[in-house]
Amino acid sequence: MTATATTRARQQQQSAEQRQALLAQQRQRSRARRIVLAAIGTVLAVVATLVVVGATTGGSSAPVARPNKVPPVVLTGLTSISDATLASIGRGTSVNPPRAISGEPRMLDGKPQVLYLGAEYCPFCAVQRWPLIQALSRFGHFMGLQTTRSAADDVHPNTATFTFHGATYMSDYIAFTARELYTNERVGGSYRPLDKARPEEAALLQHYGGSFPLLDLGGRFVQVGASYDANLLRGLEWEQIAGALGDSKSPLAQSIDGSANVLTAAICTLTGQQPAAVCDTPAVRAASRG
């Protein structure tokens, strides 16, 4: 082989090696590109999932308590306390009673109206429903009451309580109107709306500062906020709360039964002390003093 042929062969071999090296580099860059694109796709999928979850849950990871049927043992424990126990409790201890107000009597269907404005998320509403249900059950009866909890992301979280939404109340002596204006489910920066207040009810709520719960007793008495310490219900389930109400020495009984006695005495003022089987009892007479 001549020198010229040898040189040409070497050049061809070098060109082939260069082409192989170039192809290898291209394959490596293509593989790296596929890896990067796959990673970007995974990140975008995760972000999309988080957006969907956030839109569905309103951006909150707090669990939401759904309404459930009230266990019979809870309703019995709340509404079937002996007269002797209630009499020994009277006004109870550390109970904030409703205050007397002046103005036109609040009537509905020819009966004094008890108006409640609250919200399912509200921890102080959760506290106040216990004595309110007990007191109202002495004048009539509820149908369709359900259990729920206050909001998990508010003060006194997850307080065991009830909801008036969807419930009905029957009485020969008083008319009861309840509005749960919001659920305990957060949507964005607020809670999902539920019941709608009438204009005069919304005006009354604003008149008393817009705070929940608002309880208007026939236009004669008003209660804003809870009537006893919300800390008493901390960490307790419905059965535990209801089970303590028959023990006059229990702080829960002193607060819930005592508050119910005070509310009952106020309602008896509206009904002309009727029925006598409720209003003319040692418990209510003791609660009306002070």
VENFENNOR-V615977 format. One record per pair of residues at least 6 apart in sequence whose ideal C-beta (glycine too) atoms are under 8 Angstrom apart, sorted by the first residue. I is the first residue (numbers start at 1). GAP is how many residues later the second one is. Records with the same first field share a line. If there is no record, write none. Layout:
# VENFENNOR-V615977
I: GAP  GAP
This chain:
# VENFENNOR-V615977
1: 8
58: 127  128  129  130  134
59: 127  129
60: 93  126
62: 89  90  91  124
63: 89
64: 88  119  120  121
65: 83  84  87  93  119
66: 82
67: 79  80  81  96  98  99
68: 78  79  80
69: 77  78
70: 75  76  77  92  168
71: 76  167  168
73: 166  169
74: 73  164  165  167  168
75: 70  167
76: 166
77: 162  165  166  168  169
78: 52  55  56  59  164  167
79: 54  55  58
81: 53  164  165  172  176
82: 164
83: 198  199  200
85: 161  162  163  168  172
86: 171  175  195  196  197
87: 194  195  196  199
88: 160
89: 159  164  165  168  169  172  194
90: 168  171  193  196  197
91: 6  167  170  171  195  196  198  199
92: 136  161  162  163  165  166  167  169  170
93: 158  161  162  165
94: 134  135  160  161
95: 132  133  160  163  164  167
96: 127  129  130  131  132
97: 126  130  165  169  193
98: 117  119  123  124  125  129  164  165  168
99: 122  123  124
100: 120  121
101: 118  119  120  121
103: 116
104: 115
105: 7  113  114  115
106: 6  7  9  110  112  113  114
107: 6  68  111
108: 67  69
109: 66
111: 60  62  63  64
112: 61  62  63  105  106  155  158  159
113: 61  62  63  64  103  105  106
114: 22  60  61  62  63  101  102  103  104  153
115: 62  63  86  89  99  100  101
116: 16  48  60  61  62  63  97  98  99
117: 62  64  80  84  87  88  95  96  97  98
118: 7  10  11  46  60  61  62  63  94  95  96
119: 6  61  62  63  64  65  72  75  93
120: 28  30  31  43  45  60  62  63  64  71  74
121: 29  30  33  61  62  63  64  65  70
122: 28  29  32  60  90  91
123: 27  28  31  32  33  34  36  107
124: 32  88  89  101  102  106
125: 25  36  87  88
126: 23  24  30  33  34  35  104  107
127: 29  32  34  99  101  103  105  106
128: 85  87  95  97  98  99
129: 32  33  35
130: 31  32  103  111  126
131: 96  97  124  125  126  127  128  129  132
132: 83  128  131
133: 9  12  29
134: 111  122  123  126
135: 124  125  126  128  129  132
136: 6  33  35  38  40  131
138: 126  140
139: 32  34  35  128  132  136  139
140: 29  30  31  32  33  34  36
141: 28  29  30
142: 25  26  27
143: 24  25  26  27
144: 22  23  24
145: 17  18  19  22
146: 16  17  19  20  21
147: 13  14  15  16  91
148: 13  14  15  36
149: 9  10  11  12  35
150: 6  7  8  9  11  34
151: 6  7  33  35  40
152: 6  32
153: 33
155: 75
156: 74  75  77  78
159: 71  74  75
160: 73  76  77  78  81
163: 17
164: 14  15  16
165: 13  15  29  30
167: 11
169: 7  9
173: 94  98  101  102
174: 44  93  96  97
178: 17
179: 16  17  18  22
180: 14  15
181: 12  13  14  15  16  31
182: 8  9  10  11  12
183: 8  9  10  11
184: 7
185: 6  7
186: 6
197: 8
204: 10  12
205: 9
208: 6  14  16
209: 15
211: 13  14
213: 10  11  12  13
214: 8  9  10
215: 7  8  9
216: 6
217: 6  46  49  50  53
218: 49  52
220: 46  49  50
221: 45  48
227: 28  32  35  36
228: 27  28  30  31
229: 26
232: 19  20  23
233: 8  19
241: 11  15
244: 6  8  9
245: 7  8  11  12
246: 7
247: 6
248: 6  9
258: 29
261: 22  23  25  26
262: 25
264: 14  15  19  20  23
265: 14  19  22  23
268: 6  10  11  16  20
271: 8
273: 6  7
278: 6
